[in-house]
């Protein structure tokens, strides 16, 4: 209805007519409401309980010197990250080099002795053979034969002694090389140096601690799981965890240690995660919360949490049907991360409104901005 300029009595009546127009048709002229949608789907879930856990490592220890000696240099400081094989400290090698040279000279001398002994064996063998060849002639002499045989046996004994001396010299040379090689104390694995226990000029004995090394690639999570839940766990089972800073982690059971606390009736369970090493604040002893399954997985119908609207006496969701939002009363069960189990009221494949549902009216036209399939 349009209002025109008229005499005051008529204009007043017409203005009253304009103000009395219905409001809903005017609002409907704005078009359908833009909403976000998702699909109701079936998921395999297991009921879980949150448990306290902490970061541990499967490899941390003291790196010791394998030989005695005077520390020449220390190549690392606390907090330094080292790679596998990197030098941590070096012992003085002056005396070790001299001993190695002596051992190599002794080995060369022993090997030369073998050559001499073999030559004597060859001579005595030939002499014995010549006399043996005269056995059936008048030139054969028993005494000469016995002497040649004795020389042969003696030559063989000297060869055996020379070969034994070579083995001894080889062992001595190997020991000298071992000592020289172990004068360099290297990292057996990559990690971070937690403590340095030696200083240059200090004499250390074999087995003395040099550094404490933590393998930063072997971080794990350990939780004390009540023994009544152990039957559900198995190596490879995936669970979720979250740090105190809110960082979420995907974890997998590595091992269930066969040790049970008599006081708490819990067993230690170790979890691995590729995301642990990537945390900027990762530290041994850092606390986490791990969601442990307490029942076998089962398939349930699930709906996004954002689709639920608190209604009088229960929960309601808006379902997208033929371009309009239709309310449905639903019964929900356990929480499944960012979704809830649906006990009644929805079917698999239903498209529900997850954004903009707080302003919707039953039957209101909607324009979904996206739906998950």
Backbone torsions as a table, in degrees:
resi	resn	phi	psi	omega
1	UNK	NA	135.8	176.8
2	UNK	-106.0	148.1	-179.9
3	UNK	-111.4	127.8	-178.5
4	UNK	-109.5	164.8	177.7
5	UNK	-72.0	120.3	-176.4
6	UNK	-140.0	171.8	173.7
7	UNK	-55.3	150.3	-172.4
8	UNK	-52.5	-47.8	-178.0
9	UNK	-59.5	-43.3	-178.4
10	UNK	-68.6	-41.0	-178.8
11	UNK	-61.5	-36.9	179.8
12	UNK	-65.0	-41.6	179.6
13	UNK	-66.6	-41.1	-178.8
14	UNK	-67.9	-37.8	178.1
15	UNK	-63.1	-38.0	177.1
16	UNK	-63.9	-35.7	178.2
17	UNK	-67.0	-37.3	178.8
18	UNK	-66.0	-39.8	-178.5
19	UNK	-70.6	-20.1	-177.0
20	UNK	-91.4	9.7	178.8
21	UNK	-66.1	147.4	177.8
22	UNK	-61.8	144.5	-176.8
23	UNK	-84.4	-38.7	-174.0
24	UNK	-55.7	-46.8	-180.0
25	UNK	-59.5	-36.0	179.6
26	UNK	-65.6	-39.7	179.8
27	UNK	-68.4	-34.9	-176.9
28	UNK	-65.9	-20.9	-179.2
29	UNK	-65.8	-11.4	-178.3
30	UNK	-76.8	-8.9	179.7
31	UNK	90.5	176.6	-178.3
32	UNK	-66.9	151.7	-179.7
33	UNK	-78.7	134.6	176.5
34	UNK	-78.8	124.4	-177.0
35	UNK	-135.4	158.6	171.7
36	UNK	-97.1	142.1	-177.5
37	UNK	-132.2	156.7	172.5
38	UNK	-142.1	168.4	-174.4
39	UNK	-104.1	139.3	173.1
40	UNK	-72.7	128.7	-175.4
41	UNK	-138.9	164.6	177.8
42	UNK	-93.6	133.3	179.4
43	UNK	-131.1	149.7	173.5
44	UNK	-90.6	119.7	-175.9
45	UNK	-134.4	161.9	173.6
46	UNK	-135.8	142.0	176.7
47	UNK	-64.7	140.2	-175.5
48	UNK	-127.1	160.5	172.2
49	UNK	-129.3	141.6	178.1
50	UNK	-80.6	135.6	178.1
51	UNK	-129.3	145.9	175.7
52	UNK	-71.1	138.3	176.8
53	UNK	-142.6	169.1	178.5
54	UNK	-145.1	157.1	179.8
55	UNK	-78.2	131.5	176.1
56	UNK	-130.1	177.3	175.6
57	UNK	-131.6	145.4	178.5
58	UNK	-89.1	-4.5	-179.1
59	UNK	-149.2	105.2	175.2
60	UNK	-151.6	135.1	-179.8
61	UNK	-175.6	178.8	-179.5
62	UNK	-90.5	128.1	175.3
63	UNK	-92.0	118.6	-173.6
64	UNK	-106.8	160.0	174.0
65	UNK	-79.2	137.8	-179.3
66	UNK	-89.4	-11.1	180.0
67	UNK	-135.5	165.1	175.4
68	UNK	-89.3	151.2	178.4
69	UNK	167.2	178.7	178.9
70	UNK	-95.6	130.4	-179.2
71	UNK	-68.5	123.6	178.4
72	UNK	-90.9	-52.2	-179.9
73	UNK	-139.8	150.1	171.5
74	UNK	-117.2	119.4	-170.3
75	UNK	-94.4	-4.4	-175.0
76	UNK	-131.7	163.6	174.0
77	UNK	-127.2	165.9	175.8
78	UNK	-58.9	136.7	177.7
79	UNK	90.3	-6.2	-179.8
80	UNK	-79.5	137.4	175.4
81	UNK	-90.6	130.7	-178.4
82	UNK	-122.8	154.7	175.8
83	UNK	-99.8	165.4	179.9
84	UNK	-61.0	131.3	179.4
85	UNK	89.3	-6.5	-179.2
86	UNK	-71.8	142.6	-177.4
87	UNK	-71.2	130.0	176.9
88	UNK	-97.4	-43.1	180.0
89	UNK	-157.9	159.9	178.0
90	UNK	-132.2	140.0	175.6
91	UNK	-93.7	160.7	177.2
92	UNK	-64.4	132.0	-173.6
93	UNK	-114.0	6.6	-176.8
94	UNK	-59.4	-53.7	179.6
95	UNK	-66.3	-36.4	-179.1
96	UNK	-64.9	-36.6	177.0
97	UNK	-64.9	-40.5	178.6
98	UNK	-63.0	-45.1	180.0
99	UNK	-64.5	-36.4	178.7
100	UNK	-66.6	-40.0	178.5
101	UNK	-65.4	-41.6	177.4
102	UNK	-61.4	-41.7	-179.7
103	UNK	-64.9	-39.2	178.8
104	UNK	-67.4	-38.4	177.3
105	UNK	-65.1	-42.4	177.8
106	UNK	-61.9	-37.7	178.4
107	UNK	-66.2	-40.9	178.8
108	UNK	-63.9	-40.7	178.9
109	UNK	-64.0	-41.0	179.6
110	UNK	-65.4	-39.1	178.9
111	UNK	-66.8	-36.1	175.8
112	UNK	-64.8	-36.4	177.5
113	UNK	-61.2	-33.6	178.0
114	UNK	-65.0	-41.5	179.6
115	UNK	-61.6	-42.9	179.0
116	UNK	-64.3	-44.1	-179.1
117	UNK	-64.3	-38.4	179.8
118	UNK	-67.9	-37.3	177.8
119	UNK	-63.6	-40.1	178.8
120	UNK	-66.9	-38.4	177.4
121	UNK	-61.7	-42.0	179.7
122	UNK	-62.4	-43.7	-179.6
123	UNK	-64.2	-45.5	-179.1
124	UNK	-67.0	-32.7	177.7
125	UNK	-65.4	-44.3	179.6
126	UNK	-65.6	-42.0	-180.0
127	UNK	-63.3	-42.6	179.1
128	UNK	-64.3	-38.2	-179.5
129	UNK	-66.7	-37.8	179.7
130	UNK	-64.9	-46.6	179.8
131	UNK	-65.0	-38.8	178.5
132	UNK	-61.2	-32.7	179.8
133	UNK	-70.0	-15.8	179.5
134	UNK	-97.4	9.9	-171.5
135	UNK	-59.1	-36.5	-175.4
136	UNK	-98.9	18.4	179.0
137	UNK	-118.7	169.3	178.5
138	UNK	-71.2	-13.2	-179.1
139	UNK	-84.5	-8.8	-177.9
140	UNK	-71.2	134.1	178.3
141	UNK	-124.3	123.0	-179.8
142	UNK	-64.2	-39.4	-178.9
143	UNK	-66.3	-40.4	178.1
144	UNK	-67.0	-36.9	177.7
145	UNK	-62.7	-46.2	179.9
146	UNK	-61.9	-40.4	-180.0
147	UNK	-65.5	-42.1	179.2
148	UNK	-65.4	-39.6	178.6
149	UNK	-65.0	-39.2	177.9
150	UNK	-64.5	-41.4	178.0
151	UNK	-62.9	-38.0	179.8
152	UNK	-64.3	-46.3	-179.5
153	UNK	-65.3	-38.6	178.1
154	UNK	-64.9	-40.5	178.9
155	UNK	-63.3	-40.1	177.8
156	UNK	-64.4	-38.3	177.8
157	UNK	-65.5	-40.2	178.5
158	UNK	-66.3	-34.8	176.2
159	UNK	-65.0	-42.0	178.5
160	UNK	-63.1	-40.2	177.4
161	UNK	-63.9	-41.3	179.4
162	UNK	-63.4	-40.5	178.4
163	UNK	-65.7	-37.4	177.9
164	UNK	-66.3	-39.1	178.5
165	UNK	-63.8	-35.6	177.5
166	UNK	-63.6	-44.0	179.3
167	UNK	-62.7	-40.7	177.8
168	UNK	-64.1	-43.0	179.7
169	UNK	-65.6	-37.2	178.0
170	UNK	-64.5	-41.1	178.6
171	UNK	-65.2	-40.9	178.6
172	UNK	-64.0	-41.8	178.6
173	UNK	-65.8	-39.4	178.6
174	UNK	-64.7	-39.6	177.8
175	UNK	-64.2	-40.6	179.4
176	UNK	-64.9	-41.0	177.2
177	UNK	-65.9	-39.3	177.4
178	UNK	-59.0	-48.5	179.8
179	UNK	-60.0	-42.7	-178.1
180	UNK	-67.8	-42.3	179.5
181	UNK	-66.3	-37.9	-177.0
182	UNK	-79.3	-2.6	174.1
183	UNK	-67.6	-19.7	172.8
184	UNK	-97.4	115.2	-179.5
185	UNK	-95.4	114.4	-174.0
186	UNK	-114.0	163.2	-179.9
187	UNK	-76.9	122.9	179.1
188	UNK	-74.1	-14.6	177.3
189	UNK	-156.6	161.1	179.3
190	UNK	-72.0	144.9	179.7
191	UNK	176.4	-164.4	180.0
192	UNK	-120.3	138.0	-178.2
193	UNK	-78.5	119.7	179.3
194	UNK	-91.1	-30.9	-176.3
195	UNK	-155.5	142.8	174.8
196	UNK	-113.9	125.9	-171.3
197	UNK	-106.2	-2.5	-176.8
198	UNK	-129.3	163.2	177.9
199	UNK	-132.9	152.5	177.2
200	UNK	-56.9	140.4	-179.6
201	UNK	88.1	-8.2	-178.5
202	UNK	-85.6	135.1	176.7
203	UNK	-87.3	130.4	179.3
204	UNK	-124.7	150.9	178.4
205	UNK	-94.0	169.4	177.0
206	UNK	-63.3	131.0	-178.8
207	UNK	92.1	-1.6	-179.8
208	UNK	-69.8	139.7	179.3
209	UNK	-67.4	136.4	179.2
210	UNK	-107.6	-56.7	176.3
211	UNK	-140.8	160.1	170.2
212	UNK	-105.0	124.5	-172.7
213	UNK	-119.8	133.4	178.3
214	UNK	-112.6	124.5	177.6
215	UNK	-78.1	110.1	-177.0
216	UNK	-77.7	-9.1	179.5
217	UNK	-96.4	1.8	-177.3
218	UNK	-115.7	25.6	176.7
219	UNK	-63.8	139.7	175.4
220	UNK	-138.4	171.3	176.8
221	UNK	-116.1	133.5	178.5
222	UNK	-121.8	133.1	177.8
223	UNK	-129.5	145.0	175.0
224	UNK	-91.9	105.7	-172.7
225	UNK	-98.8	129.2	175.4
226	UNK	-52.5	135.9	-173.9
227	UNK	-60.5	-24.6	-179.0
228	UNK	-71.1	-15.6	178.2
229	UNK	-98.1	-7.9	-174.0
230	UNK	-61.4	-33.3	-175.7
231	UNK	-60.8	-24.2	-178.8
232	UNK	-82.3	-24.1	-175.4
233	UNK	-85.9	149.2	174.9
234	UNK	-157.1	151.6	179.6
235	UNK	-54.3	134.1	-179.3
236	UNK	96.2	-14.9	179.9
237	UNK	-64.2	130.4	-178.0
238	UNK	-91.5	135.3	177.3
239	UNK	-135.6	172.9	-180.0
240	UNK	-113.5	152.2	178.1
241	UNK	-142.7	161.2	178.6
242	UNK	-145.8	137.2	178.9
243	UNK	-83.0	170.7	178.1
244	UNK	-64.5	-22.4	178.5
245	UNK	-85.2	0.9	178.1
246	UNK	88.4	10.4	179.4
247	UNK	-81.3	123.9	-177.2
248	UNK	-88.0	144.2	-178.0
249	UNK	-134.6	142.6	170.3
250	UNK	-95.0	120.2	-176.4
251	UNK	-115.2	157.4	175.9
252	UNK	-136.3	137.7	178.9
253	UNK	-65.2	124.4	175.7
254	UNK	-95.0	-47.0	-177.8
255	UNK	-156.9	145.9	171.6
256	UNK	-105.7	109.0	-175.1
257	UNK	-72.0	132.9	-176.3
258	UNK	-79.6	54.7	178.8
259	UNK	-133.6	125.6	-178.6
260	UNK	-118.4	132.6	178.3
261	UNK	-76.1	125.7	179.3
262	UNK	-72.6	-21.8	-178.5
263	UNK	-80.9	-41.6	-174.8
264	UNK	-109.5	-10.0	-176.5
265	UNK	54.9	48.2	176.4
266	UNK	-125.2	159.5	178.0
267	UNK	-126.4	141.4	178.3
268	UNK	-74.9	132.1	177.9
269	UNK	-123.4	130.6	-179.4
270	UNK	-101.3	136.2	178.8
271	UNK	-121.8	145.8	174.5
272	UNK	-111.8	157.7	177.8
273	UNK	-158.5	131.2	177.9
274	UNK	-67.4	-22.1	-177.3
275	UNK	-83.7	-9.2	-177.2
276	UNK	-62.6	-47.8	-176.8
277	UNK	-65.2	-21.2	-178.5
278	UNK	-85.1	-6.9	179.3
279	UNK	-73.7	129.6	-177.7
280	UNK	-67.4	-27.7	-174.6
281	UNK	-105.1	17.5	-175.2
282	UNK	-61.7	136.4	-179.5
283	UNK	-157.4	148.2	175.6
284	UNK	-61.8	132.4	-178.7
285	UNK	91.4	-6.3	179.2
286	UNK	-62.1	136.7	-175.5
287	UNK	-90.6	147.5	176.6
288	UNK	-140.0	167.0	171.0
289	UNK	-116.5	125.4	-178.7
290	UNK	-114.9	133.0	178.4
291	UNK	-90.2	110.5	-176.0
292	UNK	-98.9	128.7	176.4
293	UNK	-68.4	141.0	179.3
294	UNK	-117.8	5.3	177.7
295	UNK	-148.6	163.8	177.9
296	UNK	-69.7	147.7	-179.8
297	UNK	-60.4	146.3	175.2
298	UNK	-142.7	153.1	-178.7
299	UNK	-88.3	130.2	-179.6
300	UNK	-136.7	157.0	173.0
301	UNK	-80.0	135.0	-176.0
302	UNK	-131.5	152.0	179.9
303	UNK	-133.1	143.5	178.2
304	UNK	-61.1	143.2	179.0
305	UNK	-59.2	-36.4	-176.0
306	UNK	-67.4	-14.2	179.5
307	UNK	-80.7	-15.8	-174.8
308	UNK	-81.8	132.2	177.1
309	UNK	-121.3	126.5	179.8
310	UNK	-67.2	123.6	178.4
311	UNK	-122.1	169.8	-180.0
312	UNK	-65.7	115.0	177.0
313	UNK	87.6	4.6	178.8
314	UNK	165.9	-152.0	-177.0
315	UNK	-117.9	146.9	179.4
316	UNK	-131.5	148.0	171.0
317	UNK	-128.3	154.6	173.8
318	UNK	-100.7	124.7	179.5
319	UNK	-102.3	135.0	177.9
320	UNK	-80.4	111.8	179.9
321	UNK	-131.7	115.1	176.8
322	UNK	53.3	43.3	174.6
323	UNK	79.8	9.8	-179.7
324	UNK	-132.1	157.0	179.5
325	UNK	-93.7	115.7	179.8
326	UNK	-112.1	125.6	-177.8
327	UNK	-74.1	144.0	174.8
328	UNK	-132.9	134.2	173.2
329	UNK	-84.4	131.9	-176.3
330	UNK	-128.3	152.7	171.2
331	UNK	-108.0	130.7	-176.7
332	UNK	-114.4	156.8	179.5
333	UNK	-114.2	-126.2	-174.4
334	UNK	-79.3	156.7	176.5
335	UNK	-77.9	140.5	-179.7
336	UNK	-127.1	71.9	-176.7
337	UNK	70.0	-114.7	178.7
338	UNK	-96.9	18.6	179.3
339	UNK	-133.0	168.1	176.6
340	UNK	-125.5	147.0	173.0
341	UNK	-68.8	136.7	178.1
342	UNK	-103.2	119.3	179.5
343	UNK	-91.2	-30.2	-175.9
344	UNK	-163.6	146.0	172.6
345	UNK	112.1	-16.9	-179.2
346	UNK	-135.1	163.5	177.1
347	UNK	-128.8	156.6	178.9
348	UNK	-58.8	134.2	-179.8
349	UNK	96.1	-13.1	176.0
350	UNK	-60.9	139.4	177.8
351	UNK	-100.0	120.6	-176.3
352	UNK	-114.6	153.1	-179.5
353	UNK	-83.7	127.8	-179.8
354	UNK	-114.3	-17.8	177.1
355	UNK	-132.8	134.5	-177.9
356	UNK	86.3	3.0	-177.0
357	UNK	-73.8	-19.0	-178.3
358	UNK	-71.6	-13.6	-179.0
359	UNK	-109.3	2.4	-174.5
360	UNK	-79.6	152.0	172.6
361	UNK	-116.7	149.8	178.8
362	UNK	-52.9	129.1	178.1
363	UNK	81.6	1.3	-177.8
364	UNK	-69.1	135.0	177.1
365	UNK	-62.5	140.5	-179.7
366	UNK	-132.9	156.1	176.1
367	UNK	-124.9	96.5	-178.5
368	UNK	-61.2	135.3	178.0
369	UNK	-87.7	-11.3	179.8
370	UNK	168.5	145.7	179.0
371	UNK	-136.5	142.8	176.7
372	UNK	-87.5	142.1	-179.2
373	UNK	-108.7	NA	NA
